[in-house]
Amino acid sequence: MSEKKERIAFFDTKPYDRVWFDQLNRHYHIKYYEHKLTPDSVSLAQGCRAVIPFVNDTLDKTVIDGLCETGVEMIALRCAGYNNVDRQAAAGRIAVTRVPGYSPYAVAEFTMGLLLTLNRKIHKAYFRTRDFNFSLNGLVGFDLHGRTVGVIGTGKIGQIFIRICRGFGMNVVAYDPYPLPDADFPYVSLEELLQQSDIISLHCPLTEQSRHLINADTIAQMKDGVYLLNTSRGMLVESEALLDALKSGKIAGAGLDVYEEETDFFFEDRSDMVKRDTLLSLLVSMPNVVLTSHQAFLTKEALHNIAQVTLENLDAYFKDGTVLNPVQ
């Protein structure tokens, strides 16, 4: 790699993003932009050889065409998910890399935190005691020990979540269209998982096959009073069907770190917004929902690994054209 520092455009920048990129960067002149990457902001990449976008940036054909026209050679995603990338538009024109596993522990641990908060009403107790209300009415939960958790998706995050659940004495069943050959937990069909599980946790990527995996039909197959957890991708769950099931009690509670139409809301302060997403507003207002802002990944270790792997991807490409961790 030459001594010249390549120019890189970094989009959707938050203060916590810069900490490790600034510490670990040795070879690049990184221009940080608070703007998301969209057709309107793609011109900011002019003069750069690569861009570093995040999970909710727009990487459709229009944006990819614009990047190619400005001379950008590489899209270095600083996230694992790539459902926002038009891979057909990128193929053969621009390299696209990602960070496949920055901290599976962060996401798995956060998922258990959502379950504990939801089940034991910790969020409600917190606000009560701040008002000096020490009543226990309405705070009844249930023992996790002995309950059956159904884990959909058994990649690194799913496997770690399974180990955490077993530490609580829970029974585990799993579903994955590509099961591990040496798994020490039982795989069942999706139908069996839906029927058997007291708690269902989603740890699978978003694909055409998994989009709206949780819908009115699959919810109907679940136990009455099931708990649903989603720290993967918002579009795995059909929001209207979820809302109906929460209102009817079919789903007793939902712990959500993602939402299917989150792009215009998550990672930003929208507290002054008057015109709000109706479904999102209803979900947030439900007493049996804990909804957070796509923060399951957000640990010091994960942020370090994101920066390190993203920079390694850039280093390999600008050294000899090697594409590490490609988006397939």
C-alpha positions in Angstrom: 0.0 0.0 0.0 1.4 3.4 -0.9 2.2 6.0 1.8 -0.5 8.3 0.4 -3.5 8.3 2.6 -6.6 7.3 0.7 -9.7 9.4 1.3 -12.7 7.6 2.9 -16.2 8.9 3.4 -17.8 7.8 6.7 -21.6 8.2 6.8 -24.2 8.3 9.6 -21.4 9.1 12.1 -22.1 9.1 15.9 -19.6 10.1 18.6 -19.1 6.5 19.7 -18.2 5.5 16.1 -15.2 7.7 16.0 -13.6 6.5 19.2 -12.0 3.3 17.9 -11.7 4.4 14.2 -9.7 7.4 15.3 -7.5 5.2 17.6 -6.9 2.4 15.1 -6.7 4.2 11.8 -3.2 4.5 10.4 -3.6 4.7 6.6 -6.6 6.7 5.7 -7.9 10.3 5.7 -11.5 9.6 7.0 -14.1 12.3 6.4 -16.9 11.9 8.9 -20.4 12.9 7.9 -23.5 12.9 10.2 -25.7 12.5 7.1 -26.9 9.0 6.2 -25.8 7.8 2.8 -28.7 8.5 0.4 -29.2 9.6 -3.2 -29.1 13.2 -1.9 -25.8 12.8 0.0 -23.9 10.5 -2.3 -22.0 13.5 -3.8 -20.2 13.8 -0.4 -18.1 10.8 -1.5 -16.6 12.8 -4.4 -12.8 12.3 -4.3 -13.0 9.2 -2.1 -12.0 5.7 -3.0 -14.2 4.1 -0.4 -17.2 4.7 1.8 -18.0 3.4 5.2 -21.8 3.2 5.7 -24.0 1.6 8.4 -27.0 -0.7 8.5 -29.7 1.9 7.8 -27.8 3.8 5.0 -29.3 3.5 1.5 -27.3 1.3 -0.9 -29.8 0.9 -3.7 -29.0 1.0 -7.4 -29.3 4.8 -7.5 -26.7 5.2 -4.7 -24.4 2.5 -6.1 -24.5 4.2 -9.6 -23.7 7.5 -7.9 -20.8 6.0 -6.0 -19.4 4.4 -9.1 -19.7 7.7 -11.1 -17.8 9.5 -8.4 -14.9 7.0 -8.5 -15.7 5.1 -5.3 -14.2 1.5 -5.6 -15.3 0.0 -2.3 -18.2 -0.1 0.1 -16.9 -1.1 3.5 -20.0 -1.8 5.7 -19.3 -1.4 9.4 -22.0 -3.9 10.2 -23.0 -7.5 9.7 -26.3 -7.0 7.9 -26.4 -6.2 4.2 -30.1 -6.4 3.3 -29.9 -2.7 2.4 -27.4 -3.4 -0.4 -28.5 -3.9 -4.0 -26.0 -6.7 -4.6 -27.0 -7.0 -8.2 -26.3 -3.4 -8.9 -22.9 -3.7 -7.1 -21.8 -7.0 -8.8 -18.7 -6.6 -10.9 -18.7 -2.8 -10.3 -17.8 -2.1 -6.7 -16.4 -4.2 -3.9 -18.7 -4.6 -0.9 -17.4 -5.9 2.5 -18.9 -6.2 5.9 -18.1 -7.1 9.5 -19.5 -10.6 9.9 -19.1 -11.0 13.7 -18.1 -8.0 15.8 -19.4 -9.3 19.2 -22.0 -12.1 19.3 -21.8 -11.9 23.1 -23.1 -8.3 23.1 -26.2 -9.2 21.1 -26.9 -12.4 22.9 -26.5 -10.9 26.4 -28.7 -7.9 25.4 -31.4 -10.4 24.3 -31.4 -12.0 27.7 -31.6 -8.5 29.2 -34.7 -7.8 27.2 -36.3 -11.0 28.4 -35.5 -10.4 32.0 -36.7 -6.8 31.8 -39.9 -7.8 30.1 -40.7 -10.8 32.3 -39.9 -9.3 35.7 -41.2 -5.8 34.8 -37.9 -4.2 35.8 -38.6 -1.1 33.6 -41.9 -0.5 35.4 -40.4 -1.0 38.8 -37.6 1.5 37.9 -40.1 4.3 37.1 -42.3 3.4 40.1 -39.6 3.6 42.7 -38.3 7.0 41.3 -41.8 8.3 42.3 -41.5 6.5 45.7 -44.1 4.0 44.7 -43.0 0.7 46.2 -46.1 -1.3 45.4 -45.6 -4.8 43.8 -49.0 -4.9 42.1 -48.7 -5.7 38.4 -45.0 -6.8 38.7 -45.5 -10.6 38.7 -43.3 -12.5 36.4 -42.5 -16.2 36.0 -39.4 -18.4 36.6 -37.4 -18.9 33.4 -36.1 -22.2 34.9 -37.8 -25.1 33.2 -39.4 -23.0 30.4 -38.8 -23.8 26.8 -37.1 -21.3 24.6 -37.2 -21.6 20.8 -34.2 -20.1 19.1 -34.6 -19.4 15.4 -31.2 -19.1 13.8 -28.2 -20.9 15.2 -25.2 -18.8 14.1 -22.8 -17.4 16.6 -25.3 -15.2 18.3 -28.0 -17.9 18.5 -25.5 -20.4 19.9 -24.3 -18.0 22.6 -27.9 -17.2 23.5 -28.7 -20.9 23.8 -25.8 -21.3 26.3 -27.1 -18.3 28.3 -30.6 -19.8 28.4 -29.2 -23.2 29.5 -27.4 -21.3 32.3 -30.8 -20.3 33.5 -32.0 -23.9 33.5 -34.2 -23.4 30.4 -35.0 -26.1 27.9 -33.9 -25.3 24.3 -35.3 -26.2 20.9 -33.8 -24.6 17.7 -34.7 -24.1 14.1 -32.4 -23.3 11.3 -32.7 -24.2 7.6 -28.9 -24.9 7.7 -28.5 -26.8 11.0 -25.1 -27.4 12.6 -23.9 -30.9 12.1 -22.4 -31.2 15.6 -25.0 -29.3 17.6 -25.5 -30.2 21.3 -29.0 -28.9 21.3 -32.1 -30.4 19.5 -33.3 -29.1 16.1 -37.0 -29.2 15.4 -39.1 -28.0 12.5 -40.4 -24.4 12.6 -43.9 -25.6 13.2 -42.7 -27.7 16.2 -40.7 -24.8 17.6 -43.7 -22.5 17.4 -46.0 -25.0 19.1 -43.5 -25.9 21.9 -41.9 -22.7 22.9 -42.8 -20.4 25.8 -40.3 -17.9 24.5 -39.2 -17.4 20.9 -36.0 -15.5 20.1 -35.0 -14.5 16.5 -31.3 -14.7 15.6 -31.5 -15.1 11.8 -30.5 -12.9 8.9 -33.1 -11.1 6.8 -33.5 -12.8 3.4 -36.4 -13.1 1.0 -37.3 -16.4 2.7 -37.2 -15.0 6.3 -38.9 -11.7 5.6 -42.1 -11.6 7.8 -41.2 -15.0 9.2 -43.4 -13.9 12.1 -46.8 -13.2 10.7 -50.4 -13.9 11.4 -50.2 -17.5 10.3 -47.0 -18.3 12.3 -48.3 -16.5 15.3 -51.5 -18.6 15.2 -49.3 -21.7 15.6 -47.7 -20.4 18.8 -48.7 -21.1 22.4 -51.1 -18.7 24.0 -49.1 -16.2 26.1 -45.7 -16.7 24.3 -43.0 -14.1 24.7 -41.2 -12.9 21.5 -37.7 -11.5 21.3 -36.1 -9.8 18.2 -32.6 -8.4 18.2 -31.9 -9.4 14.6 -33.8 -7.5 11.8 -37.1 -5.6 12.0 -38.5 -7.1 8.9 -38.5 -10.6 10.3 -41.7 -9.6 12.1 -44.8 -8.3 10.5 -45.6 -5.4 12.8 -49.4 -5.3 12.3 -49.7 -9.0 13.1 -47.5 -8.5 16.2 -49.6 -5.6 17.4 -52.8 -7.6 17.0 -51.4 -10.6 18.9 -50.2 -8.3 21.7 -53.6 -6.8 22.0 -55.3 -10.1 22.1 -52.9 -11.7 24.5 -51.8 -14.4 22.1 -48.3 -12.9 22.6 -47.9 -11.9 26.2 -44.9 -9.7 25.6 -42.4 -8.6 23.1 -38.8 -7.5 23.6 -37.7 -5.7 20.4 -34.4 -4.0 19.5 -35.4 -3.5 15.9 -38.5 -2.4 13.9 -39.3 -3.1 10.3 -39.6 0.6 9.3 -36.8 1.9 11.6 -34.6 3.6 9.1 -36.1 7.1 9.6 -36.2 6.8 13.4 -33.5 4.7 15.0 -30.1 6.1 16.0 -31.6 9.6 16.0 -33.3 11.8 18.6 -36.8 12.1 17.2 -38.4 13.3 20.5 -39.6 16.6 18.9 -41.2 14.8 15.9 -44.9 15.5 15.7 -45.7 13.2 12.7 -44.7 9.8 14.0 -45.0 6.2 12.6 -48.4 5.0 13.8 -47.4 1.4 14.3 -44.2 2.3 16.1 -46.0 4.7 18.4 -48.6 2.0 19.2 -45.9 -0.6 20.0 -44.0 1.8 22.2 -47.1 2.6 24.1 -48.0 -1.1 24.8 -47.5 -2.1 28.5 -46.2 -5.5 27.4 -43.6 -4.3 25.0 -40.0 -3.3 25.7 -38.6 -1.6 22.6 -35.0 -0.3 22.4 -33.2 1.5 19.6 -31.1 -1.1 17.8 -28.5 -1.0 20.6 -27.9 -4.7 21.2 -24.5 -4.5 19.5 -23.4 -1.4 21.4 -20.5 -2.5 23.7 -16.9 -1.3 23.8 -15.7 -4.6 22.6 -18.1 -4.6 19.6 -17.2 -1.0 18.6 -13.5 -1.9 18.8 -14.0 -5.0 16.6 -16.2 -3.1 14.1 -13.4 -0.6 13.6 -10.6 -3.1 13.5 -12.3 -5.4 10.9 -13.5 -2.6 8.7 -10.0 -1.1 8.6 -8.6 -4.6 7.9 -11.0 -4.9 5.0 -9.9 -1.6 3.6 -6.2 -2.5 4.1 -6.5 -5.8 2.2 -8.3 -4.1 -0.7 -6.0 -1.2 -1.1 -2.9 -3.4 -0.8 -3.6 -5.8 -3.6 -7.3 -5.8 -4.4 -8.2 -8.6 -2.0 -11.9 -8.5 -0.8 -12.0 -9.8 2.7 -15.4 -10.6 4.3 -17.3 -10.0 1.0 -21.0 -9.5 0.8 -22.1 -12.6 -1.2 
